[in-house]
Amino acid sequence: MATCMVKNCTATAQSAHLSDGLDEHELQLCPEHLGRAQAGEDWTVVADDAPVVLMGQNHPWNLIASSATYRTEPHCGVVLKLTVVRQGQSTDLDVFVSPDEAEVLTKLLNRHHP
């Protein structure tokens, strides 16, 4: 018997086909997690060594709004203002990004979304 692919779930699973809006995924999910996914709860598949499904408190926050302000005092860099949401809860974050980290972030974003 297969085990549910949701992180930290050890329940017996069944094969299910779900779409994340971009791709179709064949996943092994227990009845509870399959029902939650079919009801519209956010889920994400991450693949490090073996694919894992993130749901609930394990699901990453979704970025829904952003802006940036350049700053020179007392340190040079960018302050990112981010609004993120997970499970219907939103929060605002101010994140200082140094010029070196801004360059790394720019390269990452350009590589994944040219």
RODO-2510 file (C-alpha; in nm, 4 decimals, decimal comma):
residues 114
     n   res          X          Y          Z
     1     m     0,0000     0,0000     0,0000
     2     a     0,1176     0,3492    -0,0822
     3     t     0,1632     0,6186     0,1806
     4     c     0,0209     0,9688     0,1445
     5     m     0,2698     1,2108    -0,0147
     6     v     0,1652     1,5031     0,2088
     7     k     0,4471     1,6031     0,4419
     8     n     0,4195     1,4315     0,7824
     9     c     0,1186     1,2176     0,6810
    10     t     0,1542     0,8417     0,7186
    11     a    -0,1993     0,7422     0,6154
    12     t    -0,2694     0,4907     0,3415
    13     a    -0,3082     0,6625     0,0054
    14     q    -0,4760     0,6130    -0,3273
    15     s    -0,3657     0,7416    -0,6666
    16     a    -0,5195     1,0720    -0,7695
    17     h    -0,4809     1,3066    -1,0659
    18     l    -0,4791     1,6762    -0,9755
    19     s    -0,3974     1,9878    -1,1752
    20     d    -0,2173     2,2871    -1,0260
    21     g    -0,3317     2,5074    -1,3143
    22     l    -0,0140     2,4442    -1,5134
    23     d     0,0554     2,0723    -1,4929
    24     e    -0,1319     1,7512    -1,4250
    25     h     0,0120     1,5528    -1,1323
    26     e    -0,0383     1,1901    -1,0368
    27     l    -0,0189     1,1906    -0,6586
    28     q    -0,0613     0,9389    -0,3799
    29     l    -0,3006     1,1029    -0,1326
    30     c    -0,5037     0,9782     0,1619
    31     p    -0,8802     1,0444     0,1462
    32     e    -0,8538     1,3444     0,3842
    33     h    -0,5853     1,5262     0,1831
    34     l    -0,7465     1,4387    -0,1500
    35     g    -1,0745     1,5854    -0,0271
    36     r    -0,9045     1,9033     0,0942
    37     a    -0,7222     1,9459    -0,2398
    38     q    -1,0419     1,8847    -0,4379
    39     a    -1,2224     2,1391    -0,2156
    40     g    -0,9714     2,4048    -0,3236
    41     e    -0,7077     2,4077    -0,0488
    42     d    -0,3680     2,5231    -0,1771
    43     w    -0,1114     2,2494    -0,2342
    44     t     0,2367     2,2414    -0,3853
    45     v     0,4592     1,9553    -0,4975
    46     v     0,8266     1,9956    -0,4123
    47     a     1,0886     1,7515    -0,5324
    48     d     1,4158     1,7295    -0,3477
    49     d     1,4992     1,3598    -0,3186
    50     a     1,1409     1,2357    -0,3517
    51     p     0,8308     1,4409    -0,4331
    52     v     0,6416     1,5724    -0,1283
    53     v     0,3092     1,7569    -0,1206
    54     l     0,2918     2,0663     0,1006
    55     m    -0,0494     2,1628     0,2414
    56     g    -0,1830     2,3509     0,5434
    57     q     0,0825     2,5024     0,7696
    58     n     0,3540     2,3410     0,5544
    59     h     0,2363     2,5208     0,2412
    60     p     0,4582     2,8181     0,1514
    61     w     0,3186     3,1689     0,1772
    62     n     0,1930     3,3118    -0,1552
    63     l     0,3138     3,6563    -0,2577
    64     i     0,0145     3,8710    -0,3558
    65     a     0,1628     4,2240    -0,3611
    66     s     0,5077     4,3786    -0,3670
    67     s     0,6861     4,7109    -0,3970
    68     a     1,0428     4,8288    -0,3483
    69     t     1,2143     5,1406    -0,2205
    70     y     1,5821     5,2138    -0,2749
    71     r     1,7670     5,3197     0,0389
    72     t     2,1114     5,4745     0,0879
    73     e     2,1154     5,5516     0,4634
    74     p     2,2326     5,3997     0,6914
    75     h     2,3014     5,1094     0,4508
    76     c     2,2686     5,0937     0,0734
    77     g     2,0061     4,8500    -0,0532
    78     v     1,6418     4,7929    -0,1290
    79     v     1,3507     4,7583     0,1116
    80     l     1,0949     4,5166    -0,0293
    81     k     0,7393     4,5553     0,0980
    82     l     0,5658     4,2205     0,0555
    83     t     0,2125     4,1063     0,1262
    84     v     0,1847     3,7293     0,1611
    85     v    -0,1110     3,4981     0,2250
    86     r    -0,1546     3,1376     0,3408
    87     q    -0,4773     2,9635     0,4407
    88     g    -0,6706     3,2908     0,4208
    89     q    -0,4323     3,4733     0,6564
    90     s    -0,2317     3,7634     0,5144
    91     t     0,0643     3,9478     0,6563
    92     d     0,2857     4,2371     0,5475
    93     l     0,6639     4,2069     0,5537
    94     d     0,9394     4,4646     0,5099
    95     v     1,2600     4,2952     0,3949
    96     f     1,5948     4,4736     0,3565
    97     v     1,7972     4,3391     0,0627
    98     s     2,1648     4,4305     0,0263
    99     p     2,3001     4,5074    -0,3234
   100     d     2,4728     4,1662    -0,3344
   101     e     2,1562     3,9812    -0,2337
   102     a     1,9510     4,1912    -0,4783
   103     e     2,1801     4,0731    -0,7574
   104     v     2,1376     3,7093    -0,6530
   105     l     1,7590     3,7516    -0,6284
   106     t     1,7447     3,9174    -0,9719
   107     k     1,9385     3,6281    -1,1281
   108     l     1,7123     3,3715    -0,9619
   109     l     1,3964     3,5452    -1,0816
   110     n     1,5329     3,5929    -1,4346
   111     r     1,6334     3,2265    -1,4548
   112     h     1,2874     3,1040    -1,3525
   113     h     1,0775     3,3721    -1,5249
   114     p     1,2637     3,5230    -1,8209
***
